[in-house]
Amino acid sequence: MAELRLILFGNPQLEASGQRIKLERRKAVALIAYLALAEQRQSRDVLAALLWPDSSQDQARAALRSTLSSLTTAVAMPW
């Protein structure tokens, strides 16, 4: 099984099986860090409001879907 590592000291980095994964979006890094450190499950509405507070609910949820899609594509393994 591949190992997924999140490094938050210094410049945040995400690695899968020892290979650095380049994340194009800063909010993708923020999202994965928040989810890794959260003590419980987070709803999509909470995440959308947290990361896109100035957007409408529909716009924020669309941005969240897009960010999750980019993470899934970048990581290319179950996370």
N, C-alpha and C positions, 0 to 999 in steps of 0.2 A: 504494500500500500504506500502511496506517495505521501510525503510529509509536507504540510503547509505551515510556513512560519511567518509570523508578523513581527517585525522589528520596529519598535517605536522610539528607541533612543537615537538621537541624531536625526538624520533624514529618515522618515518612515520608509520601510521597504517590505515588500511581500515576496516570499520565495516559495517555490514548489519544487520539491526534490532537489534542493540546492541551487536551482536556477532562479535568478532574479526575474520577477514579473514586472514589466513596466506598465504602470497604470497612468493613463492619459489624463484622468480627471482627479483633481484634488479632493472633490467630494467623494469619490470612490474610496480614497484612502481614509477619509474621515468616517465614512459609513462602515467600512470593515473594521476600523479601530474601535468605533463605538459598539458595534455588535460583539466584538471579541471581549470587550470589557464589561458589557452589560451583565447584570446578575440575573436577568430573566428575559423572556421573549419580549420582543418589541413589535408593536403593530405598525403596519405600513403608514397609517395616518400619523402616528407619533414621529416616525422617522422622517416622513415628508415635511412635517411642520418644523422639526428640529433643523433640518438641513436647508430648507427653502422657506424661511419664515415670511419673506416679502412676496411670495407668490400665492396665487389663489390655490385652493385645495386641489382642483383639477390639474393645474400646472405643476404643482409640487409632486403630486402622485405620478404624473407623466415623467417628470425628471427622475424620480426614484426608480421607476420601471426601466428607464434608459440606463441609469447608473448600474442597476442590478444586472441588466443585460450585458453591459460592458465588462463588469466583473466576472460574470459567468464565462464570457468569451476569453478574457485574459487568463483566467485561472485554468480553464480547460480540464477540471477535475471536480469531483463532488466536494463542496465546502459547505 
